[in-house]
């Protein structure tokens, strides 16, 4: 049995100030001590949720340039 889907209405979604205006970006929102991530082009689409530890590990890697080869 899967966990119930959290209520995503009313979340304070935001994106980076440097994101381009064509909708090709991700949006983030805090939810229940986690970070929710969605595609800004599809706000009704799937939402990924990460724990604080997972999100901090990702940010640490990004700051260190571990993903620079992907773009």
PQR file with spaces between the fields and no chain letter, atoms N, CA, C, O and H, PARSE charges and radii, in Angstrom:
ATOM       1  N    UNK     1       0.843   -1.172    0.000 -0.4000 1.5000
ATOM       2  CA   UNK     1       0.000    0.000    0.000 -0.0000 2.0000
ATOM       3  C    UNK     1       0.894    1.242    0.000  0.5500 1.7000
ATOM       4  O    UNK     1       1.836    1.325    0.788 -0.5500 1.4000
ATOM       5  N    UNK     2       0.609    2.195   -0.866 -0.4000 1.5000
ATOM       6  CA   UNK     2       1.419    3.407   -0.961 -0.0000 2.0000
ATOM       7  C    UNK     2       0.953    4.444    0.059  0.5500 1.7000
ATOM       8  O    UNK     2      -0.185    4.431    0.529 -0.5500 1.4000
ATOM       9  H    UNK     2      -0.156    2.128   -1.506  0.4000 1.0000
ATOM      10  N    UNK     3       1.879    5.337    0.376 -0.4000 1.5000
ATOM      11  CA   UNK     3       1.568    6.405    1.329 -0.0000 2.0000
ATOM      12  C    UNK     3       0.591    7.381    0.687  0.5500 1.7000
ATOM      13  O    UNK     3       0.618    7.561   -0.530 -0.5500 1.4000
ATOM      14  H    UNK     3       2.804    5.348   -0.006  0.4000 1.0000
ATOM      15  N    UNK     4      -0.269    8.013    1.476 -0.4000 1.5000
ATOM      16  CA   UNK     4      -1.207    8.991    0.905 -0.0000 2.0000
ATOM      17  C    UNK     4      -0.457   10.180    0.319  0.5500 1.7000
ATOM      18  O    UNK     4       0.567   10.609    0.853 -0.5500 1.4000
ATOM      19  H    UNK     4      -0.291    7.866    2.465  0.4000 1.0000
ATOM      20  N    UNK     5      -0.970   10.697   -0.766 -0.4000 1.5000
ATOM      21  CA   UNK     5      -0.342   11.855   -1.411 -0.0000 2.0000
ATOM      22  C    UNK     5      -0.599   13.098   -0.565  0.5500 1.7000
ATOM      23  O    UNK     5      -1.736   13.345   -0.164 -0.5500 1.4000
ATOM      24  H    UNK     5      -1.801   10.349   -1.200  0.4000 1.0000
ATOM      25  N    UNK     6       0.441   13.880   -0.290 -0.4000 1.5000
ATOM      26  CA   UNK     6       0.246   15.082    0.530 -0.0000 2.0000
ATOM      27  C    UNK     6      -0.544   16.144   -0.217  0.5500 1.7000
ATOM      28  O    UNK     6      -0.557   16.171   -1.447 -0.5500 1.4000
ATOM      29  H    UNK     6       1.364   13.679   -0.616  0.4000 1.0000
ATOM      30  N    UNK     7      -1.188   17.000    0.521 -0.4000 1.5000
ATOM      31  CA   UNK     7      -1.941   18.109   -0.058 -0.0000 2.0000
ATOM      32  C    UNK     7      -0.945   19.177   -0.509  0.5500 1.7000
ATOM      33  O    UNK     7      -0.249   19.772    0.314 -0.5500 1.4000
ATOM      34  H    UNK     7      -1.176   16.977    1.521  0.4000 1.0000
ATOM      35  N    UNK     8      -0.881   19.412   -1.807 -0.4000 1.5000
ATOM      36  CA   UNK     8       0.095   20.351   -2.370 -0.0000 2.0000
ATOM      37  C    UNK     8      -0.496   21.733   -2.621  0.5500 1.7000
ATOM      38  O    UNK     8       0.210   22.641   -3.059 -0.5500 1.4000
ATOM      39  H    UNK     8      -1.446   18.928   -2.476  0.4000 1.0000
ATOM      40  N    UNK     9      -1.789   21.894   -2.344 -0.4000 1.5000
ATOM      41  CA   UNK     9      -2.420   23.204   -2.549 -0.0000 2.0000
ATOM      42  C    UNK     9      -1.867   24.205   -1.541  0.5500 1.7000
ATOM      43  O    UNK     9      -1.639   23.875   -0.377 -0.5500 1.4000
ATOM      44  H    UNK     9      -2.362   21.156   -1.988  0.4000 1.0000
ATOM      45  N    UNK    10      -1.661   25.401   -1.999 -0.4000 1.5000
ATOM      46  CA   UNK    10      -1.233   26.469   -1.111 -0.0000 2.0000
ATOM      47  C    UNK    10       0.247   26.478   -0.776  0.5500 1.7000
ATOM      48  O    UNK    10       0.680   27.265    0.066 -0.5500 1.4000
ATOM      49  H    UNK    10      -1.845   25.669   -2.945  0.4000 1.0000
ATOM      50  N    UNK    11       1.039   25.616   -1.421 -0.4000 1.5000
ATOM      51  CA   UNK    11       2.480   25.642   -1.153 -0.0000 2.0000
ATOM      52  C    UNK    11       3.092   26.916   -1.717  0.5500 1.7000
ATOM      53  O    UNK    11       2.616   27.455   -2.716 -0.5500 1.4000
ATOM      54  H    UNK    11       0.688   24.977   -2.105  0.4000 1.0000
ATOM      55  N    UNK    12       4.130   27.384   -1.082 -0.4000 1.5000
ATOM      56  CA   UNK    12       4.818   28.604   -1.522 -0.0000 2.0000
ATOM      57  C    UNK    12       5.910   28.217   -2.527  0.5500 1.7000
ATOM      58  O    UNK    12       7.089   28.161   -2.180 -0.5500 1.4000
ATOM      59  H    UNK    12       4.517   26.947   -0.270  0.4000 1.0000
ATOM      60  N    UNK    13       5.509   27.953   -3.764 -0.4000 1.5000
ATOM      61  CA   UNK    13       6.457   27.561   -4.811 -0.0000 2.0000
ATOM      62  C    UNK    13       7.334   28.741   -5.197  0.5500 1.7000
ATOM      63  O    UNK    13       6.874   29.882   -5.238 -0.5500 1.4000
ATOM      64  H    UNK    13       4.551   27.999   -4.047  0.4000 1.0000
ATOM      65  N    UNK    14       8.592   28.461   -5.477 -0.4000 1.5000
ATOM      66  CA   UNK    14       9.502   29.515   -5.948 -0.0000 2.0000
ATOM      67  C    UNK    14      10.552   28.902   -6.857  0.5500 1.7000
ATOM      68  O    UNK    14      10.795   27.695   -6.837 -0.5500 1.4000
ATOM      69  H    UNK    14       8.966   27.534   -5.444  0.4000 1.0000
ATOM      70  N    UNK    15      11.168   29.766   -7.656 -0.4000 1.5000
ATOM      71  CA   UNK    15      12.235   29.325   -8.543 -0.0000 2.0000
ATOM      72  C    UNK    15      13.374   30.326   -8.464  0.5500 1.7000
ATOM      73  O    UNK    15      13.225   31.417   -7.913 -0.5500 1.4000
ATOM      74  H    UNK    15      10.970   30.746   -7.673  0.4000 1.0000
ATOM      75  N    UNK    16      14.492   29.947   -9.011 -0.4000 1.5000
ATOM      76  CA   UNK    16      15.673   30.810   -8.949 -0.0000 2.0000
ATOM      77  C    UNK    16      15.418   32.120   -9.681  0.5500 1.7000
ATOM      78  O    UNK    16      14.755   32.142  -10.717 -0.5500 1.4000
ATOM      79  H    UNK    16      14.613   29.061   -9.458  0.4000 1.0000
ATOM      80  N    UNK    17      15.940   33.190   -9.146 -0.4000 1.5000
ATOM      81  CA   UNK    17      15.758   34.497   -9.789 -0.0000 2.0000
ATOM      82  C    UNK    17      16.447   34.549  -11.144  0.5500 1.7000
ATOM      83  O    UNK    17      16.098   35.385  -11.978 -0.5500 1.4000
ATOM      84  H    UNK    17      16.478   33.172   -8.304  0.4000 1.0000
ATOM      85  N    UNK    18      17.410   33.680  -11.377 -0.4000 1.5000
ATOM      86  CA   UNK    18      18.102   33.668  -12.661 -0.0000 2.0000
ATOM      87  C    UNK    18      17.452   32.737  -13.676  0.5500 1.7000
ATOM      88  O    UNK    18      17.987   32.562  -14.771 -0.5500 1.4000
ATOM      89  H    UNK    18      17.694   33.002  -10.700  0.4000 1.0000
ATOM      90  N    UNK    19      16.311   32.135  -13.343 -0.4000 1.5000
ATOM      91  CA   UNK    19      15.654   31.229  -14.284 -0.0000 2.0000
ATOM      92  C    UNK    19      15.144   32.007  -15.488  0.5500 1.7000
ATOM      93  O    UNK    19      14.760   33.171  -15.374 -0.5500 1.4000
ATOM      94  H    UNK    19      15.877   32.277  -12.453  0.4000 1.0000
ATOM      95  N    UNK    20      15.147   31.355  -16.630 -0.4000 1.5000
ATOM      96  CA   UNK    20      14.723   32.019  -17.860 -0.0000 2.0000
ATOM      97  C    UNK    20      13.204   32.088  -17.916  0.5500 1.7000
ATOM      98  O    UNK    20      12.517   31.302  -17.265 -0.5500 1.4000
ATOM      99  H    UNK    20      15.459   30.410  -16.723  0.4000 1.0000
ATOM     100  N    UNK    21      12.695   33.006  -18.677 -0.4000 1.5000
ATOM     101  CA   UNK    21      11.259   33.248  -18.737 -0.0000 2.0000
ATOM     102  C    UNK    21      10.470   32.277  -19.585  0.5500 1.7000
ATOM     103  O    UNK    21       9.256   32.440  -19.713 -0.5500 1.4000
ATOM     104  H    UNK    21      13.253   33.645  -19.206  0.4000 1.0000
ATOM     105  N    UNK    22      11.106   31.265  -20.177 -0.4000 1.5000
ATOM     106  CA   UNK    22      10.380   30.355  -21.063 -0.0000 2.0000
ATOM     107  C    UNK    22       9.764   29.170  -20.324  0.5500 1.7000
ATOM     108  O    UNK    22       9.233   28.264  -20.968 -0.5500 1.4000
ATOM     109  H    UNK    22      12.092   31.133  -20.074  0.4000 1.0000
ATOM     110  N    UNK    23       9.820   29.150  -19.000 -0.4000 1.5000
ATOM     111  CA   UNK    23       9.222   28.071  -18.229 -0.0000 2.0000
ATOM     112  C    UNK    23      10.089   26.846  -18.086  0.5500 1.7000
ATOM     113  O    UNK    23       9.661   25.847  -17.508 -0.5500 1.4000
ATOM     114  H    UNK    23      10.251   29.885  -18.478  0.4000 1.0000
ATOM     115  N    UNK    24      11.302   26.903  -18.603 -0.4000 1.5000
ATOM     116  CA   UNK    24      12.207   25.750  -18.537 -0.0000 2.0000
ATOM     117  C    UNK    24      12.997   25.779  -17.228  0.5500 1.7000
ATOM     118  O    UNK    24      14.206   26.011  -17.223 -0.5500 1.4000
ATOM     119  H    UNK    24      11.650   27.715  -19.073  0.4000 1.0000
ATOM     120  N    UNK    25      12.296   25.541  -16.126 -0.4000 1.5000
ATOM     121  CA   UNK    25      12.969   25.546  -14.845 -0.0000 2.0000
ATOM     122  C    UNK    25      12.193   24.680  -13.862  0.5500 1.7000
ATOM     123  O    UNK    25      11.117   24.169  -14.175 -0.5500 1.4000
ATOM     124  H    UNK    25      11.314   25.353  -16.131  0.4000 1.0000
ATOM     125  N    UNK    26      12.740   24.530  -12.708 -0.4000 1.5000
ATOM     126  CA   UNK    26      12.054   23.793  -11.655 -0.0000 2.0000
ATOM     127  C    UNK    26      11.614   24.780  -10.584  0.5500 1.7000
ATOM     128  O    UNK    26      12.187   25.859  -10.432 -0.5500 1.4000
ATOM     129  H    UNK    26      13.614   24.944  -12.454  0.4000 1.0000
ATOM     130  N    UNK    27      10.595   24.389   -9.855 -0.4000 1.5000
ATOM     131  CA   UNK    27      10.108   25.190   -8.739 -0.0000 2.0000
ATOM     132  C    UNK    27      10.235   24.351   -7.474  0.5500 1.7000
ATOM     133  O    UNK    27      10.091   23.129   -7.509 -0.5500 1.4000
ATOM     134  H    UNK    27      10.130   23.512   -9.979  0.4000 1.0000
ATOM     135  N    UNK    28      10.503   25.014   -6.370 -0.4000 1.5000
ATOM     136  CA   UNK    28      10.704   24.367   -5.086 -0.0000 2.0000
ATOM     137  C    UNK    28       9.735   24.920   -4.066  0.5500 1.7000
ATOM     138  O    UNK    28       9.317   26.075   -4.148 -0.5500 1.4000
ATOM     139  H    UNK    28      10.621   26.007   -6.342  0.4000 1.0000
ATOM     140  N    UNK    29       9.380   24.081   -3.097 -0.4000 1.5000
ATOM     141  CA   UNK    29       8.513   24.527   -2.007 -0.0000 2.0000
ATOM     142  C    UNK    29       8.790   23.672   -0.773  0.5500 1.7000
ATOM     143  O    UNK    29       9.019   22.467   -0.886 -0.5500 1.4000
ATOM     144  H    UNK    29       9.719   23.143   -3.030  0.4000 1.0000
ATOM     145  N    UNK    30       8.769   24.294    0.401 -0.4000 1.5000
ATOM     146  CA   UNK    30       8.898   23.494    1.629 -0.0000 2.0000
ATOM     147  C    UNK    30       7.577   22.778    1.916  0.5500 1.7000
ATOM     148  O    UNK    30       6.500   23.348    1.739 -0.5500 1.4000
ATOM     149  H    UNK    30       8.584   25.273    0.492  0.4000 1.0000
ATOM     150  N    UNK    31       7.673   21.523    2.361 -0.4000 1.5000
ATOM     151  CA   UNK    31       6.478   20.762    2.717 -0.0000 2.0000
ATOM     152  C    UNK    31       6.834   19.720    3.771  0.5500 1.7000
ATOM     153  O    UNK    31       7.659   18.838    3.535 -0.5500 1.4000
ATOM     154  H    UNK    31       8.547   21.060    2.505  0.4000 1.0000
ATOM     155  N    UNK    32       6.214   19.832    4.911 -0.4000 1.5000
ATOM     156  CA   UNK    32       6.350   18.849    5.979 -0.0000 2.0000
ATOM     157  C    UNK    32       7.812   18.503    6.283  0.5500 1.7000
ATOM     158  O    UNK    32       8.157   17.330    6.423 -0.5500 1.4000
ATOM     159  H    UNK    32       5.544   20.549    5.102  0.4000 1.0000
ATOM     160  N    UNK    33       8.661   19.516    6.382 -0.4000 1.5000
ATOM     161  CA   UNK    33      10.068   19.300    6.684 -0.0000 2.0000
ATOM     162  C    UNK    33      10.885   18.768    5.524  0.5500 1.7000
ATOM     163  O    UNK    33      12.030   18.353    5.703 -0.5500 1.4000
ATOM     164  H    UNK    33       8.380   20.469    6.267  0.4000 1.0000
ATOM     165  N    UNK    34      10.308   18.779    4.346 -0.4000 1.5000
ATOM     166  CA   UNK    34      10.983   18.292    3.151 -0.0000 2.0000
ATOM     167  C    UNK    34      11.016   19.401    2.102  0.5500 1.7000
ATOM     168  O    UNK    34      10.498   20.496    2.322 -0.5500 1.4000
ATOM     169  H    UNK    34       9.378   19.116    4.200  0.4000 1.0000
ATOM     170  N    UNK    35      11.639   19.098    0.948 -0.4000 1.5000
ATOM     171  CA   UNK    35      11.646   20.022   -0.181 -0.0000 2.0000
ATOM     172  C    UNK    35      10.894   19.353   -1.325  0.5500 1.7000
ATOM     173  O    UNK    35      11.241   18.249   -1.743 -0.5500 1.4000
ATOM     174  H    UNK    35      12.060   18.209    0.770  0.4000 1.0000
ATOM     175  N    UNK    36       9.865   20.026   -1.829 -0.4000 1.5000
ATOM     176  CA   UNK    36       9.105   19.542   -2.975 -0.0000 2.0000
ATOM     177  C    UNK    36       9.658   20.200   -4.230  0.5500 1.7000
ATOM     178  O    UNK    36      10.010   21.379   -4.217 -0.5500 1.4000
ATOM     179  H    UNK    36       9.583   20.923   -1.489  0.4000 1.0000
ATOM     180  N    UNK    37       9.733   19.427   -5.324 -0.4000 1.5000
ATOM     181  CA   UNK    37      10.291   19.908   -6.587 -0.0000 2.0000
ATOM     182  C    UNK    37       9.320   19.545   -7.706  0.5500 1.7000
ATOM     183  O    UNK    37       8.840   18.414   -7.783 -0.5500 1.4000
ATOM     184  H    UNK    37       9.448   18.468   -5.334  0.4000 1.0000
ATOM     185  N    UNK    38       9.037   20.520   -8.574 -0.4000 1.5000
ATOM     186  CA   UNK    38       8.176   20.251   -9.723 -0.0000 2.0000
ATOM     187  C    UNK    38       8.684   21.003  -10.945  0.5500 1.7000
ATOM     188  O    UNK    38       9.483   21.933  -10.832 -0.5500 1.4000
ATOM     189  H    UNK    38       9.427   21.439   -8.511  0.4000 1.0000
ATOM     190  N    UNK    39       8.216   20.593  -12.099 -0.4000 1.5000
ATOM     191  CA   UNK    39       8.530   21.235  -13.374 -0.0000 2.0000
ATOM     192  C    UNK    39       7.620   22.444  -13.527  0.5500 1.7000
ATOM     193  O    UNK    39       6.399   22.310  -13.453 -0.5500 1.4000
ATOM     194  H    UNK    39       7.567   19.838  -12.192  0.4000 1.0000
ATOM     195  N    UNK    40       8.189   23.609  -13.738 -0.4000 1.5000
ATOM     196  CA   UNK    40       7.371   24.820  -13.826 -0.0000 2.0000
ATOM     197  C    UNK    40       6.438   24.809  -15.035  0.5500 1.7000
ATOM     198  O    UNK    40       5.422   25.505  -15.029 -0.5500 1.4000
ATOM     199  H    UNK    40       9.181   23.718  -13.798  0.4000 1.0000
ATOM     200  N    UNK    41       6.759   24.037  -16.066 -0.4000 1.5000
ATOM     201  CA   UNK    41       5.893   23.959  -17.240 -0.0000 2.0000
ATOM     202  C    UNK    41       4.660   23.091  -16.986  0.5500 1.7000
ATOM     203  O    UNK    41       3.685   23.162  -17.734 -0.5500 1.4000
ATOM     204  H    UNK    41       7.584   23.472  -16.071  0.4000 1.0000
ATOM     205  N    UNK    42       4.701   22.275  -15.934 -0.4000 1.5000
ATOM     206  CA   UNK    42       3.611   21.343  -15.649 -0.0000 2.0000
ATOM     207  C    UNK    42       3.276   21.380  -14.159  0.5500 1.7000
ATOM     208  O    UNK    42       3.521   20.402  -13.452 -0.5500 1.4000
ATOM     209  H    UNK    42       5.493   22.217  -15.326  0.4000 1.0000
ATOM     210  N    UNK    43       2.720   22.495  -13.669 -0.4000 1.5000
ATOM     211  CA   UNK    43       2.472   22.622  -12.238 -0.0000 2.0000
ATOM     212  C    UNK    43       1.496   21.602  -11.660  0.5500 1.7000
ATOM     213  O    UNK    43       1.484   21.369  -10.451 -0.5500 1.4000
ATOM     214  H    UNK    43       2.522   23.289  -14.243  0.4000 1.0000
ATOM     215  N    UNK    44       0.677   20.992  -12.519 -0.4000 1.5000
ATOM     216  CA   UNK    44      -0.247   19.963  -12.040 -0.0000 2.0000
ATOM     217  C    UNK    44       0.354   18.564  -12.154  0.5500 1.7000
ATOM     218  O    UNK    44      -0.280   17.574  -11.789 -0.5500 1.4000
ATOM     219  H    UNK    44       0.686   21.180  -13.501  0.4000 1.0000
ATOM     220  N    UNK    45       1.578   18.493  -12.661 -0.4000 1.5000
ATOM     221  CA   UNK    45       2.235   17.208  -12.873 -0.0000 2.0000
ATOM     222  C    UNK    45       2.855   16.639  -11.605  0.5500 1.7000
ATOM     223  O    UNK    45       2.551   17.085  -10.499 -0.5500 1.4000
ATOM     224  H    UNK    45       2.094   19.297  -12.957  0.4000 1.0000
ATOM     225  N    UNK    46       3.721   15.658  -11.774 -0.4000 1.5000
ATOM     226  CA   UNK    46       4.322   14.997  -10.618 -0.0000 2.0000
ATOM     227  C    UNK    46       5.187   15.923   -9.782  0.5500 1.7000
ATOM     228  O    UNK    46       5.770   16.884  -10.284 -0.5500 1.4000
ATOM     229  H    UNK    46       3.968   15.295  -12.673  0.4000 1.0000
ATOM     230  N    UNK    47       5.255   15.616   -8.513 -0.4000 1.5000
ATOM     231  CA   UNK    47       6.078   16.373   -7.561 -0.0000 2.0000
ATOM     232  C    UNK    47       7.002   15.388   -6.858  0.5500 1.7000
ATOM     233  O    UNK    47       6.554   14.369   -6.334 -0.5500 1.4000
ATOM     234  H    UNK    47       4.781   14.835   -8.105  0.4000 1.0000
ATOM     235  N    UNK    48       8.280   15.696   -6.852 -0.4000 1.5000
ATOM     236  CA   UNK    48       9.257   14.895   -6.118 -0.0000 2.0000
ATOM     237  C    UNK    48       9.468   15.535   -4.759  0.5500 1.7000
ATOM     238  O    UNK    48       9.460   16.760   -4.638 -0.5500 1.4000
ATOM     239  H    UNK    48       8.644   16.524   -7.278  0.4000 1.0000
ATOM     240  N    UNK    49       9.657   14.712   -3.736 -0.4000 1.5000
ATOM     241  CA   UNK    49       9.927   15.235   -2.390 -0.0000 2.0000
ATOM     242  C    UNK    49      11.234   14.661   -1.888  0.5500 1.7000
ATOM     243  O    UNK    49      11.497   13.468   -2.038 -0.5500 1.4000
ATOM     244  H    UNK    49       9.663   13.717   -3.834  0.4000 1.0000
ATOM     245  N    UNK    50      12.053   15.513   -1.289 -0.4000 1.5000
ATOM     246  CA   UNK    50      13.349   15.120   -0.763 -0.0000 2.0000
ATOM     247  C    UNK    50      13.457   15.500    0.706  0.5500 1.7000
ATOM     248  O    UNK    50      12.966   16.549    1.124 -0.5500 1.4000
ATOM     249  H    UNK    50      11.839   16.482   -1.167  0.4000 1.0000
ATOM     250  N    UNK    51      14.101   14.642    1.480 -0.4000 1.5000
ATOM     251  CA   UNK    51      14.354   14.976    2.878 -0.0000 2.0000
ATOM     252  C    UNK    51      15.393   16.086    2.929  0.5500 1.7000
ATOM     253  O    UNK    51      16.061   16.374    1.936 -0.5500 1.4000
ATOM     254  H    UNK    51      14.500   13.790    1.140  0.4000 1.0000
ATOM     255  N    UNK    52      15.520   16.699    4.085 -0.4000 1.5000
ATOM     256  CA   UNK    52      16.526   17.758    4.252 -0.0000 2.0000
ATOM     257  C    UNK    52      17.923   17.206    3.978  0.5500 1.7000
ATOM     258  O    UNK    52      18.737   17.884    3.352 -0.5500 1.4000
ATOM     259  H    UNK    52      14.978   16.465    4.892  0.4000 1.0000
ATOM     260  N    UNK    53      18.212   15.990    4.433 -0.4000 1.5000
ATOM     261  CA   UNK    53      19.534   15.394    4.214 -0.0000 2.0000
ATOM     262  C    UNK    53      19.792   15.160    2.724  0.5500 1.7000
ATOM     263  O    UNK    53      20.888   15.430    2.233 -0.5500 1.4000
ATOM     264  H    UNK    53      17.551   15.439    4.941  0.4000 1.0000
ATOM     265  N    UNK    54      18.794   14.661    2.013 -0.4000 1.5000
ATOM     266  CA   UNK    54      18.950   14.438    0.571 -0.0000 2.0000
ATOM     267  C    UNK    54      19.168   15.759   -0.158  0.5500 1.7000
ATOM     268  O    UNK    54      20.048   15.864   -1.012 -0.5500 1.4000
ATOM     269  H    UNK    54      17.904   14.441    2.412  0.4000 1.0000
ATOM     270  N    UNK    55      18.372   16.759    0.177 -0.4000 1.5000
ATOM     271  CA   UNK    55      18.482   18.056   -0.492 -0.0000 2.0000
ATOM     272  C    UNK    55      19.832   18.706   -0.193  0.5500 1.7000
ATOM     273  O    UNK    55      20.464   19.261   -1.091 -0.5500 1.4000
ATOM     274  H    UNK    55      17.657   16.674    0.871  0.4000 1.0000
ATOM     275  N    UNK    56      20.272   18.641    1.054 -0.4000 1.5000
ATOM     276  CA   UNK    56      21.573   19.215    1.412 -0.0000 2.0000
ATOM     277  C    UNK    56      22.710   18.499    0.705  0.5500 1.7000
ATOM     278  O    UNK    56      23.690   19.137    0.320 -0.5500 1.4000
ATOM     279  H    UNK    56      19.758   18.190    1.784  0.4000 1.0000
ATOM     280  N    UNK    57      22.606   17.184    0.524 -0.4000 1.5000
ATOM     281  CA   UNK    57      23.637   16.440   -0.203 -0.0000 2.0000
ATOM     282  C    UNK    57      23.686   16.886   -1.661  0.5500 1.7000
ATOM     283  O    UNK    57      24.765   17.049   -2.231 -0.5500 1.4000
ATOM     284  H    UNK    57      21.810   16.665    0.836  0.4000 1.0000
ATOM     285  N    UNK    58      22.519   17.083   -2.256 -0.4000 1.5000
ATOM     286  CA   UNK    58      22.475   17.568   -3.640 -0.0000 2.0000
ATOM     287  C    UNK    58      23.091   18.962   -3.748  0.5500 1.7000
ATOM     288  O    UNK    58      23.928   19.206   -4.617 -0.5500 1.4000
ATOM     289  H    UNK    58      21.643   16.951   -1.793  0.4000 1.0000
ATOM     290  N    UNK    59      22.682   19.872   -2.874 -0.4000 1.5000
ATOM     291  CA   UNK    59      23.221   21.235   -2.919 -0.0000 2.0000
ATOM     292  C    UNK    59      24.730   21.241   -2.712  0.5500 1.7000
ATOM     293  O    UNK    59      25.445   21.987   -3.382 -0.5500 1.4000
ATOM     294  H    UNK    59      22.001   19.675   -2.168  0.4000 1.0000
ATOM     295  N    UNK    60      25.213   20.427   -1.802 -0.4000 1.5000
ATOM     296  CA   UNK    60      26.652   20.346   -1.555 -0.0000 2.0000
ATOM     297  C    UNK    60      27.379   19.911   -2.829  0.5500 1.7000
ATOM     298  O    UNK    60      28.396   20.497   -3.202 -0.5500 1.4000
ATOM     299  H    UNK    60      24.632   19.821   -1.258  0.4000 1.0000
ATOM     300  N    UNK    61      26.848   18.879   -3.494 -0.4000 1.5000
ATOM     301  CA   UNK    61      27.457   18.419   -4.740 -0.0000 2.0000
ATOM     302  C    UNK    61      27.414   19.478   -5.823  0.5500 1.7000
ATOM     303  O    UNK    61      28.382   19.654   -6.563 -0.5500 1.4000
ATOM     304  H    UNK    61      26.022   18.404   -3.191  0.4000 1.0000
ATOM     305  N    UNK    62      26.289   20.192   -5.924 -0.4000 1.5000
ATOM     306  CA   UNK    62      26.168   21.247   -6.932 -0.0000 2.0000
ATOM     307  C    UNK    62      27.162   22.367   -6.673  0.5500 1.7000
ATOM     308  O    UNK    62      27.787   22.874   -7.605 -0.5500 1.4000
ATOM     309  H    UNK    62      25.502   20.049   -5.324  0.4000 1.0000
ATOM     310  N    UNK    63      27.310   22.753   -5.421 -0.4000 1.5000
ATOM     311  CA   UNK    63      28.262   23.818   -5.074 -0.0000 2.0000
ATOM     312  C    UNK    63      29.695   23.410   -5.374  0.5500 1.7000
ATOM     313  O    UNK    63      30.532   24.257   -5.687 -0.5500 1.4000
ATOM     314  H    UNK    63      26.803   22.342   -4.664  0.4000 1.0000
ATOM     315  N    UNK    64      29.978   22.130   -5.281 -0.4000 1.5000
ATOM     316  CA   UNK    64      31.335   21.624   -5.541 -0.0000 2.0000
ATOM     317  C    UNK    64      31.569   21.333   -7.022  0.5500 1.7000
ATOM     318  O    UNK    64      32.664   20.917   -7.401 -0.5500 1.4000
ATOM     319  H    UNK    64      29.298   21.443   -5.026  0.4000 1.0000
ATOM     320  N    UNK    65      30.554   21.545   -7.864 -0.4000 1.5000
ATOM     321  CA   UNK    65      30.702   21.352   -9.297 -0.0000 2.0000
ATOM     322  C    UNK    65      30.556   19.913   -9.759  0.5500 1.7000
ATOM     323  O    UNK    65      30.934   19.590  -10.885 -0.5500 1.4000
ATOM     324  H    UNK    65      29.664   21.883   -7.556  0.4000 1.0000
ATOM     325  N    UNK    66      30.016   19.040   -8.917 -0.4000 1.5000
ATOM     326  CA   UNK    66      29.925   17.623   -9.259 -0.0000 2.0000
ATOM     327  C    UNK    66      28.987   17.331  -10.420  0.5500 1.7000
ATOM     328  O    UNK    66      29.051   16.245  -10.997 -0.5500 1.4000
ATOM     329  H    UNK    66      29.708   19.302   -8.002  0.4000 1.0000
ATOM     330  N    UNK    67      28.119   18.270  -10.777 -0.4000 1.5000
ATOM     331  CA   UNK    67      27.161   18.041  -11.851 -0.0000 2.0000
ATOM     332  C    UNK    67      27.404   18.951  -13.058  0.5500 1.7000
ATOM     333  O    UNK    67      26.600   18.984  -13.989 -0.5500 1.4000
ATOM     334  H    UNK    67      28.067   19.152  -10.308  0.4000 1.0000
ATOM     335  N    UNK    68      28.508   19.681  -13.035 -0.4000 1.5000
ATOM     336  CA   UNK    68      28.778   20.653  -14.100 -0.0000 2.0000
ATOM     337  C    UNK    68      28.876   20.001  -15.479  0.5500 1.7000
ATOM     338  O    UNK    68      28.601   20.651  -16.487 -0.5500 1.4000
ATOM     339  H    UNK    68      29.162   19.654  -12.278  0.4000 1.0000
ATOM     340  N    UNK    69      29.258   18.748  -15.535 -0.4000 1.5000
ATOM     341  CA   UNK    69      29.397   18.077  -16.831 -0.0000 2.0000
ATOM     342  C    UNK    69      28.047   17.731  -17.465  0.5500 1.7000
ATOM     343  O    UNK    69      28.006   17.285  -18.611 -0.5500 1.4000
ATOM     344  H    UNK    69      29.481   18.220  -14.716  0.4000 1.0000
ATOM     345  N    UNK    70      26.961   17.926  -16.750 -0.4000 1.5000
ATOM     346  CA   UNK    70      25.636   17.586  -17.265 -0.0000 2.0000
ATOM     347  C    UNK    70      25.031   18.675  -18.143  0.5500 1.7000
ATOM     348  O    UNK    70      24.064   18.420  -18.861 -0.5500 1.4000
ATOM     349  H    UNK    70      26.994   18.289  -15.818  0.4000 1.0000
ATOM     350  N    UNK    71      25.580   19.871  -18.096 -0.4000 1.5000
ATOM     351  CA   UNK    71      25.028   20.975  -18.894 -0.0000 2.0000
ATOM     352  C    UNK    71      26.034   21.500  -19.863  0.5500 1.7000
ATOM     353  O    UNK    71      25.741   22.430  -20.614 -0.5500 1.4000
ATOM     354  H    UNK    71      26.365   20.077  -17.513  0.4000 1.0000
